[in-house]
Amino acid sequence: MKAKHILASSVAAAVALPAFNPQALAQAAGGDKPAVLEELVVTAQRRSGDLQQVPIAVTALDEASMERRQILSTEDIFTEVPGLIGSNNVGQNTAVTFFLRGIGTTESIVTVDPAVGVYVDDVYIARQGVNNFALYDLERIEVLRGPQGTLYGRNSSAGAVKVITKEPEFETTGRISAGVGNYGQWFARGSFNTAIVEDKLAVRVNYMEQEDDGYSDNLTLGRDVNKTDFMGWRVAALWQASDTLRFIAAADYMEDDSDSVYPANLAPLPSEPPFIGLFDLYSDTEQRNLGEASGYSLTAFWDIGPDTTLKSITAVRETIQVYNLDLSDSVTPIYELFTDNDSDQISQEFNLSGSFDEGRFEYTSGLFYFKEESDAILGNEFNLRVPGEGGFVTAPPLYFEQHLQTDSESYAVYGELTWNLSADVSVFLGGRYTTEEKNIDVQFYTAPAPGNFPALPADRIQLFDTGVVESLGTPTDIEFDEFTPRIGIDWSPSDDLNLYASYSRGFKSGGWLARLVFPNPEELTDFPAEIVDSYEVGLKSQLFDNRVRANVAMFYTDFQDLFNTFTNVNGGFSGATTDAEIYGLEAEGTYRVNSVLDLYANFALMDGEYADDLPPGLDSVLGDDLQRLPGFQGKVGVSAIYPLGSGNGSLIANFDYSMIGDHYLTITNAPISESSYDIANATVGWESENQKYKVLLRCRNCFDEEYFHSLLDFSGLGFAPAYPGQPRFYTLELEASL
């Protein structure tokens, strides 16, 4: 509680500080950085616009901010965005679970879609299993808070995360960086851009690789675990066909062969080794999480007229994820889970944007097509402990294996029109109509406890298939048709203030609760689409001659059929839908004290509740609080670039402190699942006067806070795996640029 008060006071001080003596603080300190905040251009409305003029709650981070704040992968953005929390999905180093304004998805099975859409250069990334992208050589990141059903579509019901890479340019640039640190870590990153044909053809290439030895001590295996082993690259080419037509072709690949994250068991049986700490483990299982993602895209930009642009985005992607998890942290695993996912997607989008009537009307419209095919094999091995003579004994092993094939096909048409009634007031109206079809094929087997995964065909005994599921009344073909509108008003009483109010609807498509641990086909059920109605008012401001940027948003969100999954007393996974309401206040701001020093902060206050008329039986399962919805979340930071004088370069420093307040990691609100944590990060270094060379010393989780960010509650069976956040990491990094 004390830390919460400290952070809240710091946030208030950072926001209020300019009011005390703005004239005295207006003097620049002699640095190269402008003494005012630069304009941030975003594409949140699918066309370029000033961040401060876009009537959407959006957080944008440019390349310089990401570098100073050590945003190196997708999971690093959590503390930068008010209302956004998350972590690696349970045990999966390659997967990131986003919860935005209290809504997200912890289930990564192919029959369940995420609630926060992830986009790379406007290409939708469907699967959560390999979405922990390394972030390097980027233009910026944008996080759109609240449902984005009109311009971004299905499965962005909580919001959208947009990763925008740097485009190729007609000049030669490049940089390379390398570093070493504790836990045996090392990394190397590099990028290069050049023109092949002057003003016609350019290419951009980047590459990154990272390894470490792991940060947890496995007492049974006698070595460190939770290691990292990652590499990735991207190549993009720009062809300027004419003054009005250009094409960008891109290819990317990443491979992550890290350990699946080992948990610590918070609720061991008396016969099991006791819990010592989150980083002292007992599992004798060799865990592995192999993730591969590759993609190809072709984007065309055609300036049809001075105020009209047609954009075409064609993309294909493949995601492969293979992992195994010992959920019990036991010398002899009580429950081991295996997964092999392979998903292929293709998408095509046409986007037409522009203005007419001398800019009085602005519009964005488009057509979207998406198709995905997934194959998944899920294995579950049990060595349960049962009461016996002298204590607990191991029951005969059980092994079940599930094969899933899913297909999804979606079409959408969308549009949004802004009518500028005057120089100060605008109204906007938009909508999207989406139709989607999904189907599933299921095969369920048993086999001897495997030496191999998947089990050999000769060993498998089929227990049921799709026909049995259909005979029990569960449809294996489902369809969704949804219209998602957006309407609002935007008022700029001055050049420095922008106020807006909006209503928007989003939806996450339904699917199947298909993670069957035991052979009970009645548990495989479909669930409906999640419908979200959101009401929002916001204020965006630039104060004190553009030295302060402060944005505030208040929201109320009404959910129909909010989908949740949870563990049950039998050792399986269950799911349920219910209605819910969530409301909150978000704020973020940056204060450029002078040309040397920036202060920045964000915070969110949130609360929510389930509907009063819960479905029968669900009222005894759901806790009072929604999962992963902290009442308070916040961050404060300071960033400085201090010139040392002519020819001596500059000192670089960044420090930030963030807090996630008390929240539950399960919908049952099990006390064992309650978590909260404070994290401090810091960077100090030197940069040459021409900005070509840097030396940086960094630390993450500098005070070595011990916490867990995910938990499965199987405490009734003798295990409750808690997944730790990373301990203190520090690195020494060298960088050189052309």
N, C-alpha and C positions, 0 to 999 in steps of 0.2 A: 504493500500500500504506500509505503514511503517513497519508493521509486516512482510510483504513479504520480504522486503529488509533485515530485521533482520534475518529471518530464512535462506534466501539464503546465507547471509554472514556467519552464523553459520555453515551451511553445508560445505561451502568452507573451513572454518577454521578447521573443524573436519577432512576433507579429507587431507588438506595440512599440518596439524600440525606435523606429523612425520618428515617432511623434514627439520624442523628447527634445531633440535638437537637430533637426534636419539640415540647417544651414552649416553648422559646425562640421557635420559629417559629409558634406557635399564635396569637399576638396579631395582631388585625386592624390594618390600616394606615389605617383611616378611610374606605375606599372604600364605594361603594354595593353592590358585589357581595357576596353571602353569603360568609362565611369557610369554607364547606363546599361540596363539589361537589353540584350539583343532580341529582336523579334524571333519568335519560334513559329515556323510554318509547319502546319500539320495537314493531313489528308483524312481527318476523321469523317468528313462528309463526302468522301470519295472525290473530292476536288481540293485543290490547295487553298488554304486560308490561314489567317493569323490565329494562333492559339487563343488569344484574348477576345476574338470576335466570333468564335465558334460556339453556338448555343448548346453545347454538350459538356458534361463533366468528363474531362480528358486530362490525363497526365502525360506529358511529353518530356523525354530525356534525349538530349543531343549527344554526340560522340564525346565531347569534352566532359560532360557531366557523368556519363557512364564510366569513363576512364578514371576520373577522380574518385568515384564512389565504389570502385571495384565491382562493377556489374559485368561479370564475365560469362554468365549463363542465364538461362531463362529464370531459374529459381532465385536469382539475386535481385529481381525487381520487386519482391514482395514488400519490403519495408519502404520502398520509394513511392508507393501508391496508397493513399488513404482508403481504407476499406478493403484492401487486398491482403490476404494471408494465404499461406500454402506451404508445400513441402514436396520432397520426393514422395511419390505414392509408396504404399507399404512395401518396403524392401527393394524398390525398383529405382536404381540409380539413374536410369534413362528417362523416367516418367515424372512429370510434375503435376501435382494436384493444385488447381487454382480454386480459391473460394473468394468471390468478389461480392461485397455487400452481403455476406453470409450465405451465399449460394455457390455450390460447386458439386463435384462428383468425385468420390473416393474410389469408385469401382472402375477398373480399367478393362473389363471384359469387352469383347467386340460387339456384344448385344446392347451395350449402354453407351450413349453419347455424352460428351462433356457439356457443361453449361456455360463455360467460358471459351469462346472461339479463339483459336490461335491462327494468325495469318502471317505468312512470309511473302512480302512484296505482293500483297492482296491475293495470294494463293492460300486457300483454306487447308489447314492441317487437321484431318479428321480424327486420327488416333492419338490417344493420350500416352501410349506406351513408349514412344520415342519423341517426346516434345521438349526435352531438356537440351535446347540448342546452345552450343557455344556461341557467344556473342562477340564478334570481332569484325572490324572493318564495316561498321554500320553507320548509316546516316542518322538514325534515331529509332527510338521505341515510343509507341503511343499505346496507352491503356485507356480504353473507353469504358466508363463505368455506367452500369445500368443496361437494360435490354437494347440490343441493336438489331431488332427484327426487320427494320425497313431496308437499310442499306447493306447489312451484312447477313441477315437471314437466320436460318435455323441454327440451333445450338450455339447461339450467342445471347441466350436469355439473361445471363448475369452480366455480360459485357464481352469485350474483345481485347485481345493483346495483338498489336500489330508490330512486326519486326520489319523495318525498312532498311535494306542494304544500300551501300553506295553504288551508284551507277558508274560504268566506265566513262572516262573523260579523255579529251584529246590533248593530253599532256602526260609527261612521264613523272610518276611519283612512286614512292615505295617506302616501306618501313619494315623493320624486323625487331623483335624483342625476344628475350630469353631470360629465364630466371630459375632459381633454386630456392628450396626452403626446407622446413622441418618435415618429418615423416617421409624423408627420402623423395620429396617432390621435385620435379623439374618440368619445365614447359618451354615451348618455342612457338612463336607466331610470326607470320609474315604476310605482307601484301605487296602487290606490284601492279601498276597501271601504266599503259602506254598506248600511243596511237600507232596502228599498223599502216593505215592510209590517212594522211592528214585530212582532218575535217570530215572523214567518211567512215572509217572503221577503227574502233578502239577495243581493247581487251583489258579485263581486270581479273586478277587471280589472288586468292588468299589460301593460306594453309595454317593449321594449328595442330598441336600435339601436346598431350599432358599425361604425366604418370605420377603416382606416389605409391608408397608401400602399405598404406592403410593406417588407421588411427585407433583401432580397437585391439585389445589383447585377447586372443582366443586361447584359453588355458588348456583346452583339450588338444587342439591342433598344434599348439606350441609355436604359434607365429602370429604376426599382426594380420588383421583382416579389415575389410571395408576399404580396399585399395581402389585406385582410379587408373584406368588405362583407356585413353581417348585419342582419336585423331579425326580430322575432318578437313574438307576443302570445298572451294566454290570457284567456278569459272564463269564469267559473264562477258559477252561481246555486244558492242553497240554498232549498229549500222545506220548511219544517217543517209537514208536513201534520197531525200530531197529536203528542202527547207520546211516542208510540212509533214513529212513521213519519216519515222524512225522505228527501228526494231531493236529489242534487247532479248538475246537468247542466253539462258543460264542453265548450268548444271551444278548440282551439289551432292556431296556424299559425306556421311559421318558414320563412324564405327566406335562403339563403346563396349569394351570387353572388361568392364570392372566387376568387382564382387557385387552380388546382391547384398544389400545392406543387412548385416547381422543385427538382430534385436537382443535386448536383455529381457529376461522373464521376470516381471514384477510380482508374479503370484505363483511361485513354485510349490509343488507338493512337498510334504515332509521327506519323501524319499529322493527328492531331486536336490542338486546343489543349491545353496542359498543365493539370493540376490546380493551381489557385492557393490556393483555400480554399473552404470550404463555402458561402460567401455571394458568390462571384464566379463567374458563370455565363455560358454561351455560347449557349444554345438560342435559335433564331430563331422558335420556335413560340409562338403566343399561346395559352397554356393557360388553361382555365376549368373550374371545378368548381361547377356549379349544383345545389344541393340544396334540395328543398322537402319539407316534411312537414306534414301536417294531420291532425287527429283530432277525433272527437266521442265523448263518453261519457255514459252515464247510470248513476249508482250509487244504489241504494236501500238503506236501512238500516231494518230492521223488528225492534224489540225484542218478540219473541213473548212472552217472559216475563221475570222479573227476572234470570234467568241464561241466557237464550238469545237470540241475535241471528241473523237471516237477512240476508245481504248479497247483492245482485245487481249484477253489473258487466256492462254492455253497451257495446261499443265498436267503432268502425270507424276505420281509419287508412289513409292513402295516403302513399307515399314515392316521390319522383321524384328521380333523380340522373343528371346528364349531365356527363361530364368527358372531357378528353383529356390525355394525358401523353406528353411526350418523355422516354423513359427513358434517352436517351444523352447529354443535355446537349451537343448538337453543333449547329454552324451549319447543317448539313444533317442532320436527324435520322436516326439509324441505325434506331431502332425507335420508332414512335409508336403508342400504344394509345388506343382510343376506347371509350367505354361510354355506353349509354343504358338506364337501369333504371327500371321503373315497377311498383310493388308495391301491391296492395290487400289489406287483411286485415279480417276481422270476428271478434270473439270474444264469447263469453257465458260467464259463470261465476256459479254459485250457491254461496255459502259459508255453512254453518251452524256456529256455534260457541257454546260455553257450558259449563256445569258442572252436575253433579247430585250427589245424596247429600251435600248440605251442603258442596259443594266438594271432596269426596274424589276425584271424577273430573272431569277437564277434557277437552274434545274440540274438534276442528276437522275438518270434513268438507266435501266439495263435489263438484260436477260442473263440467266444463270442456269447452267446444267452441271450435275454432279453425279458420279457413279462410283460405288465402292464395292469391292469383293474381298471378303475376309475368310480365312481358314484358321481355326484355333483348336489346339489340343490342350485339355486341362487334366492334370493328374492329381490325385489326392491319396497319400499313404498315411495310414494311422497305425500307431503302436501305442494304444491307449493303456493307461495304468488303471487297474481295478483293485479294490480291496482284496487282500489275501492273507495267508498266514505270515505273521511277522511284519505286516505293512502292506504296501502297494506292490503289485506285480504287473508285468507287461502282458496284455491280452494278445492273442494271435493277431498277426498283422492283417490289415485290410487295405486293398488297393482298388481304386475306381478311376476310370479314365473316360473322359467326355470329349467327343469330337463335334465341333460346331462349324457350320458353313453359313455365312450370312451375305446377303446382297442388299444393297440400298441404291435407289435411283431417285433423284430429286430434280424438279424443274421449278424455276421461279421467274417472275417478272416484277420489277420494282420501279419506283419513281418518287422523287421528292421535289417540290417546288417552293421556292422562297419568293415572296412578294414584298418588295421594299416599298412600303406605303409612303415613306418619307425618308429623309436622311437619317432619322433617328429610330424609326419603328419598322419592324419587319414581322411578317407572319409566315409560318412554314407549315406545309401539309404534305404528307407522304404516306405511302403504303407499299406493301409487298404481298403478293399472293404466291404461296408455295404449295406444291403437291409432291408427295413423297410416297414411295412404295418400298417395303422391306419384306424379306422372307428369310426363313431359317430352316436349316436341316440339322437334326440332332441324332447322334449315335452314342449310346452309353454302354460301357463295357466294365467287366471286372477281370482281374488277372492276378497271378501270383505277385507278391510284392516285388517290384521290378528291380532288376539289375540294370535295365535300360529304360529310358524314357524317350519316346513313347514305347509302350509294351509291344512286343513282337506280335504280328497278326496271328501266328500259330498259338500264342498264349492267351489271346483275348477271347472272352466269352461275352457275347452280346446280351444285355439285359433288357433294353428297349430301344426304340427308334422313334423317328418323327411321327409315324402312324399312331403309335401309342399316345403320344402327346396330343395329337389332334383328336383322338377318340375320347380324351378326357375333357375336351371343350376348349383347349387353348389354340387359338388360330396361329398358323405358321406363316401366313401372309397378312400383313397389316398395311393400312394406307392412312395418310394424314393429309388434310387439306386445311390450310390456315391462312387467314388474312391478318397481317400485323401492321397497323397504322401508326403514324406519329404525327402530332400536331402541336403547335406552340407559338409563342410570341417572343420577340427579341426587341429590347429597348436599350438604346445607348444615349443616356441623357447628356453625356459629354464624351470627348475623345478618350477619356481615361476609365470610363465605367461602362459595363455592359451587363444588363440584367435579362434573364430569360425565365420562362415557365413553359413546361412541356408535359405532354402525356405520350407515352409510348407503350407498345405491346411487343413482347417477344415470345418465342416458344422454343422449347427443346423437344425434339421428336421422341416419341415413345419407343419401346423396344421390348426386350424380354429379360426377366430375372432368370438367368440361365446358368448361374454358377451352382451346380448341384454337387454337393460333397458326397451325399449318399444316394443310392438308386431309388429315388422316389420321384417319378415323373409328374406327380401332382404339384410338386414345388416349382416346376417350370411353368411360369405364367407370364402373360404379357402385361404391360402397364401403359397407360395413356400418355399423350403429350403433356408436357409441363407448360402451362400458360402463365405469363407474367404480365401484369399491368403495373406500370410505374408512373408516378407523379413526381415531378422534380422542379424545384426553383433554384436558381443559381445567380451568383454575382461574380463577375470577373473585373479586376481592377488593376490599373497601372498608376502608381502614385509617386509623388515627389520626383517629378521629371524623369519618369521611367526607371527609377532606381529601386522601386518596390513592385513586385508582382504578387498579388494576393487573390486567391480564388476560393469561393465557398459554395457548397451545394447542400441542399436539404432534400431528402427523398422519402417517399412512402411507396412500398412495393407490396402488391397483393398477388399471392401465388395460388394457383389452382393446380392440384395434383402434383405438389412438390414431391420429388422422388428421393427416397432415402434407402440405404442398405445398412444392415447391422448383423452382428453375430448372434446366434441363438444358443440356448443351453445345450443343444444336442451336438454342437461343434460345427454347425453349418452356417450358411449365410442366408438371411431373409431380407425382404424388401417390402416397402409399403409406400403408398402415396397419401398425402393429406394436404389440406389447405393451410396457408400460413401468411403472416404479415410481418414485414421487416421495415424499420424506419431508422433514419440516422442523419447525422450532420458530418460533413467532410470539409476539410480546409487544407490548403497547401499554399506555400508562399516562398519567395526568394527576395532577399534584401541585399542589394549591392551597396555596401557601406562606402566603398571607394574603388578605385581601379585595382586594388590588391585583394580586398576581402569580400567574400559572400557569406551570408547566413541563409540557411534554408530550413524549412520545417514542414511537417504535415501531421495531421491527426484525424481520427474518425471516432465518433461516438455512435454506437449502434445498439439496437435492441430489437427483439422480435418475439413472436408467439405463434403457437399453432392454433388452428381453429377450435372452437368450443365443441363442435359436434364431430368428434373423432370417430373413425370407423371402429366397429366392435373389436375389442382385443388390443387395438393399437394404443389406447389410452394407458394401458398397463406397461407398454414398452417405451413410449416416448417420455423423455425427461421434460422438465419445465423449459429448458433452454435449447435453442437450436444449436446444432454442432458447429464448431469453428466460427462462432460469432462472438468475439470478445467485445465487452462493453466499451473498452477503450483500446486504441492502438495509436501509436505516435512515433515521431522521429524528429530529432533536431540535429543540425550539422553546421559545420563551418568549413569553408574552403578558402585557401589563400595562395596567391602567387606573388612572391615578394622579390623585386629586382635587387640584385646585389651591387649594381653599378656597372658602368660601361665595360663590356667584355667579360664580365664575371658570371653572366647568366642569372638565374632566379632560383630561389627556394620554393618548393611546392609543399603544401600541407593540406590534409583533409582529415577531419574527424567527425564521426557521426555516432549517435546513440539512439537506439530504437527500443521500443517496448511493445510487446504483445500482452495484453491483460489476460486475466483469468478466462478460460474458455474450455469447453468439453470437446474431446476428440471423437466421441460417439454420440449417437442420438439418444441412447439410453441414459446419458448423463452419469455413467458409472463414476463414482468418486476416483477410482484408479486412473481414469482417463483425463482428469483435470490437469491443465498445463498453463503455464505462463512463463515468459522469459524476457530478458533484456540482453541486447547485443550491442557491442561497441566495435567499430572498425576504424582504422587509421592508416594514413599514408603520409610519409615524409620523403622528400627527395630533392634533386637538383636537375634543372633544365638549362641547356646552353642558350646563349643569347639568340642564336639563329634558330632555336627550337629543333635542332636536328638530333640532339643527344639528350638522353635522360638516364638518371640513376634513381631508382625508387625502392624504398623499404616499406613493406606493407604488412599489416596484420589484420586478420579477420577473427571476430570473436576474441578481441584482445584480452579481455578479463577472464577468458576460459570458462564461460557460463556453461554449466551442465544442464541439459534439458532434453525432452523428447517431443517430437512434433507429430507422431502418429502412434496409434495403439489399436490392437485388436483385443477385445475382452472375451477370452475363453477361460476366465478365472475359475469357473465352475468345473472345468476339466483339468485344471492344474497348470494353466499357462496363460499369460497375458503379455504378448510381445510388445515392447516399447522400443521405438526406433529413434536413436539419438540424433540430435543436431551435431554438426561437426564441432570439434573442440577448437582451440586456438591454432590457427595456421599463420605462419609468417613467411614472407618471401623477399628475396633480393632480386630486383629486375633491372636489366639493362635494355635500352631501346635506342635504335639509330634510324634516321630517316634520310631519304635522298634530298 
